[in-house]
Amino acid sequence: MVFAGKRPNNLGISNGKLAPCPNSPNCVSSQSADASHKIAPLIFTSTTEEAISNLKQIIESLPRTKIITESQDYLYAEFKSALLGFVDDVEFYLDRNANVIQVRSASRLGQSDLGVNGQRIETIRAKLK
């Protein structure tokens, strides 16, 4: 785990929001106001309980993934790259008011992620039907 980096201390939900993305382009968030980091939240048509359960199953089915924190409305997982073991921190917040799952996916190290964080969320979105 040469390139794992340290787990950020700003993860989790604060006032109904996930942490904002840093200025670097290696982060996407459905709660970002800035277009370069913005990604759509995940939509679900099931009950909220089924949505979180389905999301957890999808995350666990993806390679090199470990769920770190799990609650009724929140999932936090670490995704590790195959090549050098870079770690991305990925959070999911069930926003009951908006009836969507807010998402944030960010690389711990480096600047560019070559679009990996956005692609990951789109992969999860496609499976969450």
C-alpha positions in Angstrom: 0.0 0.0 0.0 2.6 2.4 -1.1 0.1 5.0 -2.3 -2.7 4.5 0.1 -2.3 7.9 1.9 -4.0 8.8 5.1 -7.8 8.6 5.6 -9.2 12.1 5.4 -10.6 13.5 8.6 -13.4 15.5 6.9 -15.5 12.5 5.9 -19.1 12.0 6.9 -22.2 14.1 6.9 -22.3 17.6 8.3 -25.5 19.6 8.2 -26.9 17.3 5.5 -23.8 17.7 3.3 -20.8 15.6 2.4 -17.4 17.3 2.4 -16.8 19.6 -0.5 -14.3 18.5 -3.1 -10.8 20.0 -3.0 -9.6 22.2 -5.8 -7.9 19.3 -7.5 -9.8 17.6 -10.4 -9.7 14.1 -8.8 -13.1 14.4 -7.0 -16.7 14.3 -7.9 -19.7 15.2 -5.7 -23.4 15.4 -6.3 -23.5 18.3 -3.8 -20.8 20.3 -5.6 -21.8 23.8 -6.8 -18.9 23.9 -9.2 -19.4 22.2 -12.6 -16.0 20.6 -12.8 -16.7 18.4 -9.7 -20.5 18.1 -10.2 -22.1 14.7 -10.7 -25.8 13.7 -10.5 -27.0 12.0 -7.3 -28.1 8.4 -7.5 -31.9 8.0 -8.1 -33.8 5.0 -6.7 -37.4 3.8 -7.1 -37.4 1.3 -4.3 -37.8 1.9 -0.6 -34.9 3.7 1.2 -34.0 0.5 3.0 -33.9 -1.5 -0.3 -31.9 1.3 -1.9 -29.2 1.2 0.8 -29.2 -2.6 0.8 -28.8 -2.7 -3.0 -26.1 -0.1 -2.9 -24.1 -2.1 -0.4 -24.4 -5.2 -2.5 -23.2 -3.3 -5.6 -20.2 -1.9 -3.6 -19.3 -5.3 -2.2 -19.4 -6.8 -5.7 -16.8 -4.4 -7.0 -13.1 -5.4 -6.8 -10.6 -4.1 -4.2 -13.4 -2.4 -2.2 -13.9 -2.3 1.6 -16.9 -0.8 3.4 -15.5 1.2 6.3 -18.6 2.9 7.8 -22.2 2.0 7.5 -25.4 3.4 9.0 -29.0 3.8 8.1 -28.4 6.7 5.8 -24.7 6.6 5.1 -22.1 4.3 3.5 -18.3 5.0 3.3 -16.1 2.7 1.3 -12.5 2.6 0.2 -11.7 1.6 -3.4 -8.1 0.6 -4.1 -6.6 0.8 -7.6 -5.2 -2.4 -9.0 -1.8 -1.1 -10.1 -0.3 0.9 -7.3 -2.8 0.7 -4.6 -4.1 4.3 -4.7 -7.1 4.7 -2.4 -10.2 6.6 -3.3 -12.7 7.5 -0.5 -16.3 7.1 -1.7 -19.3 8.2 0.3 -23.0 7.7 -0.1 -25.6 9.7 1.8 -29.3 8.8 1.6 -31.0 12.2 1.4 -34.5 11.4 2.6 -35.8 14.9 1.9 -34.7 14.8 -1.7 -35.3 11.0 -2.0 -31.9 10.5 -3.7 -28.5 9.2 -2.7 -25.9 12.0 -2.6 -22.4 10.8 -3.6 -18.8 11.9 -3.2 -15.8 10.1 -4.7 -12.3 11.5 -4.1 -8.7 10.3 -4.6 -6.5 10.7 -1.5 -3.3 11.5 -3.4 -2.3 13.2 -6.6 -4.0 15.6 -8.9 -5.7 14.0 -11.8 -7.6 10.7 -11.5 -8.1 10.4 -15.3 -11.9 10.4 -14.7 -11.9 7.3 -12.5 -14.0 8.7 -9.7 -16.7 9.9 -12.1 -16.6 6.6 -14.0 -17.0 4.6 -10.7 -20.1 6.5 -9.8 -21.6 6.0 -13.2 -20.9 2.3 -13.0 -22.7 2.1 -9.6 -25.5 4.3 -11.0 -26.0 1.8 -13.9 -26.2 -1.2 -11.5 -28.6 0.6 -9.1 -31.7 0.0 -11.2 
